[in-house]
């Protein structure tokens, strides 16, 4: 049963401009279901949303779908090559802190 993948595909293709470049890989193991999402570089902002709110909402809905099907569903969003996180993002602050610790 791949309702989780169908749902994710429907939502993501509704949000992005380049629906043809949406790729979803579904893997099942003892930890549950892992959906890996790849989109065009220009569409990353639409999927992640302001402060990650869109991605959080999608993950929450996937968990609900998983609960209805007695499984645990997780979403991993692949960053396309050349994608740069916004300057004010929390992730860039964490990356900067890690580089400072490494002495880079």
C-alpha positions in Angstrom: 0.0 0.0 0.0 1.6 3.2 -1.1 -1.0 5.8 -0.1 1.7 7.8 1.6 3.7 8.1 -1.6 0.6 9.0 -3.6 -0.3 11.7 -1.1 3.1 13.2 -1.0 3.3 13.3 -4.8 -0.1 15.0 -5.0 0.8 17.7 -2.5 4.3 18.4 -3.8 3.2 18.6 -7.4 0.5 21.0 -6.4 3.1 23.3 -4.8 5.9 23.3 -7.3 6.3 24.9 -10.7 8.3 22.0 -12.2 6.1 19.0 -11.4 7.9 16.9 -14.0 11.1 17.0 -11.8 9.4 15.7 -8.7 10.9 12.3 -7.7 9.9 10.2 -4.7 11.7 7.1 -3.5 9.9 4.9 -1.0 11.8 2.4 1.2 10.4 0.2 3.9 12.5 -1.3 6.7 12.2 -2.3 10.3 12.1 1.5 11.3 9.1 2.1 9.0 8.7 3.9 5.7 11.2 6.4 4.4 10.1 8.7 1.6 12.9 10.6 -0.1 11.8 13.7 -2.0 13.8 15.4 -4.8 12.6 18.5 -6.6 14.0 21.1 -8.9 16.4 23.6 -7.3 14.1 26.5 -8.0 11.2 24.7 -6.1 13.1 24.0 -2.9 11.8 27.2 -1.2 8.2 26.2 -2.0 8.6 22.8 -0.4 10.5 24.0 2.7 8.5 27.1 3.2 9.2 30.0 5.5 11.2 28.8 8.6 10.5 25.2 7.4 6.8 25.4 8.1 5.6 23.8 4.9 8.0 20.9 5.3 6.9 20.4 8.9 3.2 20.4 7.8 3.9 17.8 5.1 5.7 15.6 7.6 2.9 15.9 10.1 0.3 14.9 7.5 2.5 12.0 6.4 2.7 10.8 10.1 -1.1 10.9 10.3 -1.4 8.8 7.1 1.1 6.4 8.6 -0.8 6.1 11.8 -4.0 5.2 9.8 -2.0 2.5 8.1 -0.2 1.2 11.2 3.2 2.4 10.0 5.7 5.1 10.7 6.4 7.4 7.8 9.4 9.8 7.6 10.3 12.3 5.0 13.8 13.2 3.8 14.1 16.1 1.4 17.2 15.9 -0.8 19.0 19.2 -1.5 19.7 19.6 -5.2 23.3 20.5 -6.3 23.9 24.2 -6.1 21.1 24.8 -3.6 22.0 27.4 -1.0 20.1 27.8 2.2 18.8 31.3 2.8 21.2 33.5 4.8 19.0 33.9 7.8 18.1 30.2 8.1 18.7 28.3 11.2 20.5 25.6 9.2 23.0 28.1 7.9 23.7 29.3 11.5 24.3 25.7 12.5 26.6 25.1 9.5 28.6 28.2 10.4 28.9 27.1 14.0 30.1 23.7 13.0 32.7 25.2 10.6 33.9 27.4 13.5 34.3 24.3 15.7 36.2 22.6 12.9 38.5 25.6 12.4 37.4 26.2 8.8 
